[in-house]
Amino acid sequence: MTTDSIPDRPDVEVQVRRDEGLNRARNAGVANASHDVVLILDDDLIFETAWFDRVVDRVAAEPRTVVTVRGTGILPQVSWPEGFTPGMGRVMGFRKEAWQDTGGFPVPCSHGGDTDFLMSAFEAGYTVVGIDHEFEHRDNDEDHYSLLDNLRWLAMLLRRHPRLVAPRLPAILAEKLR
């Protein structure tokens, strides 16, 4: 997130990571966080303080919950199990313990580490909920992944999370190949 979009709160610690690779940066940021509540927000987001506070308060109040942005994920809205909402790393909030319980974000991983983390959290007994996104983007850049990138990502998810992915693979493939 941009440092000028951070609410002016004395209890908020901000880390801007530029480690080698997105998931290495995420893991380093969480590992070095001095607070138990962690929010990972993309650096191109602009949001209101009230929205930020609601996300922090929700994670603080619900220790076995991981929040993610609803409606902007790269997984299609197929029939997912109760307690799992697909989303993406643009916005994620969780307790540091959830990161520890899941082993963090997979390294190396070209993309989809956020999805892997959300699935790992669900499999570790956390509820993964979608939240409304109340933010704007500073830029209009969109992530574009090739068919090969998407197939590698799906193969990784299938290998690491067969119970979640295998029954939904035809629907996921149909969506990705459109």
C-alpha positions in Angstrom: 0.0 0.0 0.0 1.2 3.5 -0.4 2.7 5.1 2.7 0.6 8.2 2.2 -2.6 6.2 2.3 -1.9 4.7 5.8 -4.1 6.0 8.6 -2.4 8.2 11.1 -2.5 5.7 14.0 0.2 5.2 16.5 -0.5 1.4 16.7 0.0 0.8 13.0 3.4 -0.4 11.8 4.1 -0.1 8.1 6.6 -2.2 6.2 7.3 -1.7 2.6 9.1 -4.7 1.3 11.1 -5.0 -2.0 12.5 -8.5 -1.3 13.2 -10.8 -4.2 9.8 -12.0 -5.3 6.3 -11.1 -4.0 6.0 -14.1 -1.7 9.4 -13.6 -0.2 8.5 -10.0 0.6 5.2 -11.1 2.1 6.9 -13.7 4.3 9.6 -11.3 5.4 7.0 -8.6 6.3 4.9 -11.0 8.3 7.9 -12.5 10.0 9.2 -9.1 11.1 5.8 -7.7 12.1 5.7 -6.7 15.7 1.9 -6.8 15.9 -0.3 -9.9 15.8 -2.9 -8.5 13.3 -1.4 -8.3 9.8 -2.8 -6.7 6.8 -1.3 -7.1 3.4 -2.4 -4.4 1.0 -1.1 -3.7 -2.5 0.9 -0.6 -2.9 -1.4 0.9 -5.5 -4.5 1.1 -3.2 -6.1 4.2 -1.8 -8.6 3.7 0.9 -10.5 5.5 3.7 -9.3 5.2 7.3 -12.8 3.9 8.3 -12.4 0.9 5.9 -8.9 0.2 7.1 -10.1 0.3 10.7 -13.0 -2.1 10.0 -10.6 -4.6 8.5 -8.2 -4.4 11.4 -11.0 -4.6 13.9 -12.5 -7.7 12.2 -9.2 -9.6 12.2 -8.6 -8.6 15.8 -12.1 -9.8 16.9 -12.0 -13.0 14.9 -8.7 -14.8 15.4 -9.6 -17.9 13.3 -10.7 -15.8 10.3 -8.6 -14.7 7.3 -10.2 -11.9 5.2 -9.6 -11.4 1.5 -11.2 -9.2 -1.1 -14.4 -10.6 -2.5 -15.1 -10.4 -6.2 -11.6 -9.7 -7.5 -10.0 -13.1 -7.2 -8.5 -15.1 -9.9 -10.5 -18.2 -9.0 -14.0 -18.5 -10.4 -17.0 -18.4 -8.1 -17.7 -22.1 -8.3 -19.2 -24.2 -5.5 -16.6 -23.7 -2.8 -17.0 -25.3 0.6 -18.7 -23.5 3.5 -16.1 -21.3 5.1 -13.9 -20.7 2.1 -14.3 -17.6 -0.2 -11.7 -17.3 -2.9 -10.0 -14.0 -3.2 -6.6 -12.5 -3.8 -3.7 -10.9 -2.1 -4.6 -7.4 -3.1 -6.1 -7.2 0.4 -5.6 -9.9 3.0 -5.9 -9.7 6.8 -5.1 -12.3 9.3 -3.4 -13.1 12.6 0.3 -13.8 12.5 -0.6 -17.2 13.9 -2.5 -18.1 10.7 0.7 -17.4 8.7 2.7 -19.6 11.1 0.1 -22.4 10.9 0.1 -22.5 7.1 3.9 -22.2 6.6 3.5 -18.8 5.0 3.4 -18.0 1.3 5.0 -20.5 -1.1 8.5 -19.7 -2.4 9.2 -19.7 -5.2 5.9 -19.1 -6.9 5.5 -16.8 -9.9 1.9 -16.0 -9.1 -1.0 -17.5 -7.0 0.8 -17.5 -3.7 -2.1 -15.6 -2.2 -4.5 -18.3 -3.4 -2.3 -21.0 -2.0 -2.1 -19.2 1.4 -5.9 -18.8 1.5 -6.4 -22.5 0.8 -3.7 -23.5 3.3 -5.4 -21.3 5.9 -8.8 -23.0 5.2 -7.2 -26.5 5.4 -5.6 -25.5 8.8 -9.1 -24.7 10.2 -9.4 -21.0 9.5 -12.5 -19.5 8.0 -11.7 -17.5 4.8 -14.2 -14.8 4.2 -14.6 -12.3 1.4 -15.0 -8.6 2.3 -16.2 -5.8 0.2 -13.5 -3.7 -1.4 -13.7 -0.1 -0.6 -10.6 1.2 -2.2 -9.4 2.8 -5.4 -6.3 1.9 -7.5 -3.7 4.5 -8.3 -2.9 2.8 -11.6 -4.9 0.8 -14.1 -2.4 -1.9 -14.6 -3.9 -5.4 -14.7 -2.0 -8.6 -14.1 -1.9 -10.6 -17.3 -0.9 -14.2 -17.1 -0.3 -16.5 -20.0 -2.1 -19.8 -20.5 1.1 -21.6 -19.5 1.3 -19.5 -16.3 -2.3 -20.3 -15.4 -1.7 -24.0 -16.1 1.4 -24.0 -13.8 -0.6 -22.2 -11.1 -3.5 -24.7 -11.3 -1.0 -27.6 -11.3 0.6 -26.2 -8.1 -2.8 -25.7 -6.4 -3.9 -29.2 -7.5 -0.8 -30.8 -6.1 -0.9 -28.8 -2.8 -4.7 -28.7 -2.2 -6.2 -31.7 -4.0 -9.4 -31.9 -1.9 -10.2 -28.3 -2.7 -9.1 -28.1 -6.3 -9.7 -31.5 -7.9 -13.5 -31.5 -7.6 -13.6 -28.0 -9.1 -10.9 -28.3 -11.7 -13.3 -28.7 -14.7 -15.1 -25.5 -13.8 -11.9 -23.6 -13.0 -10.4 -24.7 -16.4 -13.5 -23.7 -18.2 -13.4 -20.3 -16.7 -9.6 -19.8 -17.3 -9.8 -21.0 -20.9 -12.6 -18.6 -21.9 
